[in-house]
Amino acid sequence: MKKLSVRRRHPLAAVVVLLLALAATGGLYAAFAPADKAQAEESAQSLAIDEGKKIYAVGCASCHGTGGQGTSDGPQLVGVGAAAVDFQVGTGRMPLQQQGAQAPKKKVIYSQAEIDQLAAYVSSLGAGPSVPTKDQYDPQGANIAKGGELFRTNCAQCHNFTGEGGALTHGKSAPSLEGVDPKHIYEAMQTGPQNMPSFPDTTMPEKQKKQIIAYVKEVNGDNTASPGGLSLGGLGPVSEGLFAWIFGLGAMIAVATWVAVRTAKAKKS
């Protein structure tokens, strides 16, 4: 008893007791809490996949196959990932209204919760790009000038240098980027929908994607005024050349005609 009493009076006794209590608390938490949390997340994911499978069977299976294996009317979805589903369905391109050169953007028919469930099911068929978080696609603070350089190098050939869109071959087109949600722009770069090439993080890092999104939002913003005056739709030399040809040449012809008429009248008099 005397030895135990001496140990209790030791200056480090309280520290040892505190450490033992913390270790016991941490061990109990690690043994019970994470398991419950993991089970809850797994259960929620399983439920989302089940609900997504039901939506898929009604709206997607007729073209993409009952198991996402694809058919003559639609490509396989194994390995496309959740990001591709969120983009295609979240912009109304899918379900497809009718077969054509490409799927046009239209009214979204599913809620975001249903899109998430559908994405969870398709993602379960094979690993692919996941839906980006806001931190990944939020352009706040990104270098707009650098984004402009990247956009003109990688995107302007199809989307025009201000993102107004443009015609492609065989009835296809690059859509306008005006008013497009930054998340969908990011997902398009990740997944390469339809005629667009994909730009995974190994090719174009997240930082560069943010810079491109920042540039697109800057040039297509509601308060963006053209320093050169009328932008002519931002379509570049085609529309500007057409304007000059019709109005410029037309004005020159009108002036030449007026001079000729005045000269003829002067000779007669």
C-alpha positions in Angstrom: 0.0 0.0 0.0 2.9 2.3 0.8 4.4 1.8 -2.6 1.1 2.5 -4.4 0.6 5.6 -2.3 4.0 6.8 -3.3 3.3 6.2 -7.0 0.1 8.1 -6.8 2.0 11.1 -5.5 4.4 11.0 -8.4 4.3 14.2 -10.6 3.8 12.1 -13.8 0.9 10.0 -12.4 -1.8 12.4 -13.6 -0.3 12.5 -17.1 -0.1 8.7 -17.3 -3.7 8.4 -16.2 -4.8 11.0 -18.8 -2.9 9.3 -21.6 -4.5 5.9 -20.7 -8.0 7.5 -20.7 -7.4 9.1 -24.1 -6.1 5.9 -25.5 -9.1 4.0 -24.3 -11.5 6.6 -25.7 -9.8 6.6 -29.0 -9.8 2.8 -29.2 -13.5 2.6 -28.4 -14.3 5.3 -31.1 -12.1 3.5 -33.7 -13.8 0.2 -32.9 -17.4 1.4 -33.1 -18.0 4.8 -34.7 -16.2 4.5 -38.0 -17.8 1.1 -38.6 -21.2 2.6 -38.1 -20.4 5.5 -40.4 -19.0 3.3 -43.1 -22.0 1.0 -42.9 -24.4 4.0 -43.2 -22.5 5.4 -46.3 -22.4 1.9 -47.9 -26.2 1.5 -47.3 -26.9 5.0 -48.7 -24.8 4.2 -51.8 -26.4 0.9 -52.3 -29.9 2.5 -52.1 -28.8 5.2 -54.6 -27.6 2.5 -57.0 -30.9 0.5 -56.7 -33.0 3.7 -57.4 -30.7 4.6 -60.2 -31.1 1.2 -61.8 -34.9 1.7 -61.8 -34.5 5.1 -63.5 -32.0 3.6 -66.0 -34.4 0.7 -66.9 -37.2 3.2 -67.8 -35.2 6.0 -69.5 -31.9 4.6 -70.8 -31.9 0.8 -71.3 -33.7 0.9 -74.6 -30.7 2.5 -76.3 -27.8 1.6 -74.0 -28.7 -2.0 -73.1 -30.1 -3.4 -69.9 -26.6 -3.6 -68.4 -25.0 -0.6 -70.1 -23.4 -2.8 -72.7 -24.6 -0.6 -75.5 -26.7 -1.3 -78.6 -26.8 -0.1 -82.2 -28.8 2.9 -81.0 -26.4 4.0 -78.2 -22.8 3.4 -76.9 -21.9 1.3 -73.9 -21.8 3.1 -70.6 -19.4 0.8 -68.8 -16.5 2.9 -67.5 -17.9 6.3 -68.6 -18.3 7.4 -64.9 -20.6 9.5 -62.9 -19.4 12.8 -64.4 -20.5 11.8 -67.9 -24.0 11.0 -66.6 -24.2 14.3 -64.7 -23.2 16.3 -67.8 -25.4 14.5 -70.3 -28.5 14.2 -68.2 -27.9 17.4 -66.3 -27.9 19.5 -69.5 -30.9 17.7 -71.0 -29.0 16.0 -73.8 -30.1 12.7 -72.4 -32.4 10.9 -72.6 -32.2 11.4 -76.4 -35.3 12.8 -78.0 -34.5 11.3 -81.4 -31.5 10.0 -83.3 -29.4 12.7 -85.0 -25.9 14.0 -85.7 -25.5 14.9 -82.1 -27.6 15.3 -78.9 -28.8 18.9 -78.5 -29.1 20.6 -75.2 -32.8 20.8 -74.0 -34.9 21.0 -70.9 -33.8 18.7 -68.1 -36.5 16.2 -67.2 -34.9 14.6 -64.1 -34.3 16.2 -60.7 -30.7 16.5 -59.4 -31.4 13.8 -56.8 -32.5 11.4 -59.7 -29.5 12.4 -61.7 -27.2 11.5 -58.8 -28.9 8.1 -58.4 -28.6 7.4 -62.1 -24.9 8.5 -62.0 -24.4 6.1 -59.0 -25.8 3.2 -60.9 -23.8 3.9 -64.1 -20.7 4.4 -62.0 -21.2 1.0 -60.4 -20.9 -0.6 -63.9 -17.3 0.4 -64.2 -14.9 3.0 -62.8 -14.8 6.4 -64.6 -14.5 10.2 -63.8 -16.5 11.2 -60.8 -18.7 14.3 -60.4 -16.4 17.2 -59.5 -16.7 19.1 -56.2 -17.3 22.8 -56.1 -13.6 23.3 -55.0 -12.5 21.7 -58.3 -14.6 23.8 -60.7 -15.1 27.1 -58.9 -13.1 29.7 -61.0 -12.9 32.2 -58.1 -9.3 33.6 -58.1 -8.2 31.7 -61.2 -5.9 33.5 -63.7 -8.3 34.7 -66.5 -5.5 35.7 -68.9 -3.8 32.3 -68.6 -7.3 30.7 -69.1 -7.6 32.7 -72.3 -4.4 31.3 -73.7 -5.4 27.8 -72.8 -8.8 28.3 -74.4 -7.5 29.7 -77.6 -5.0 26.8 -77.9 -7.3 24.0 -77.0 -11.0 25.1 -77.5 -11.3 28.1 -79.9 -11.0 25.9 -83.0 -14.5 24.6 -82.4 -16.1 26.9 -79.8 -14.9 30.2 -81.3 -12.4 32.4 -79.3 -15.2 33.8 -77.1 -17.1 30.5 -76.7 -20.0 31.5 -79.0 -19.9 28.0 -80.7 -19.6 27.1 -84.3 -20.5 24.6 -87.0 -18.6 21.4 -87.5 -18.8 18.7 -90.3 -21.7 16.4 -91.1 -24.4 18.5 -89.3 -22.6 18.6 -86.0 -21.8 21.8 -84.1 -19.8 23.0 -81.1 -22.4 24.5 -78.7 -22.2 28.0 -77.2 -20.7 28.2 -73.8 -22.7 31.2 -72.7 -24.6 30.6 -69.5 -23.2 27.1 -69.1 -22.7 26.0 -65.4 -19.0 25.8 -64.5 -19.6 22.2 -63.2 -20.8 21.2 -66.7 -17.9 22.9 -68.4 -15.5 21.0 -66.1 -17.3 17.7 -66.7 -17.2 18.2 -70.5 -13.4 18.7 -70.3 -13.1 15.6 -68.2 -15.3 13.3 -70.2 -15.2 14.6 -73.8 -18.8 14.4 -74.8 -19.8 13.6 -78.4 -17.2 15.3 -80.8 -15.2 16.9 -78.0 -11.8 15.4 -77.0 -11.4 14.6 -73.3 -8.9 16.5 -71.1 -8.2 14.3 -68.1 -6.1 15.7 -65.2 -3.0 13.9 -66.7 -3.4 16.1 -69.8 -4.9 19.2 -68.3 -4.5 19.7 -64.5 -7.4 20.9 -62.4 -5.8 24.4 -62.1 -5.8 24.9 -65.9 -9.4 23.8 -66.1 -10.3 26.4 -63.5 -8.5 29.0 -65.6 -10.4 28.1 -68.7 -13.7 28.3 -66.8 -12.8 31.7 -65.4 -12.0 33.0 -69.0 -15.3 31.6 -70.4 -17.3 33.2 -67.6 -15.5 36.5 -68.1 -16.0 36.8 -71.8 -19.6 35.6 -71.6 -20.6 37.5 -68.4 -23.8 39.6 -68.3 -21.8 42.8 -67.5 -19.0 42.2 -70.1 -18.9 45.2 -72.5 -17.0 44.9 -75.8 -14.3 47.6 -75.8 -14.5 47.7 -79.6 -18.2 48.4 -79.7 -20.7 46.1 -81.4 -19.4 42.6 -81.0 -21.4 41.1 -84.0 -22.1 38.1 -81.9 -18.4 37.5 -81.2 -18.2 35.2 -84.2 -14.9 36.7 -85.4 -13.7 37.4 -89.0 -16.6 35.6 -90.8 -19.4 37.8 -89.5 -17.1 40.9 -89.5 -16.1 40.3 -93.1 -19.7 39.7 -94.1 -20.7 43.0 -92.4 -18.0 44.8 -94.3 -18.9 43.2 -97.6 -22.6 44.0 -97.4 -22.6 47.4 -95.7 -19.2 48.7 -96.7 -19.3 47.6 -100.3 -23.0 48.6 -100.5 -22.2 52.1 -99.2 -19.4 52.4 -101.8 -21.8 51.4 -104.6 -24.4 53.8 -103.4 -21.9 56.7 -103.4 -20.6 55.7 -106.8 -24.1 55.7 -108.2 -24.9 59.0 -106.7 -21.7 60.6 -108.2 -22.5 59.1 -111.6 -26.0 60.5 -111.5 -24.8 63.9 -110.5 -22.2 63.9 -113.2 -24.7 62.9 -115.9 -27.1 65.7 -114.8 -24.3 68.2 -114.8 -23.3 67.3 -118.4 -26.9 67.6 -119.6 -27.3 71.1 -118.1 
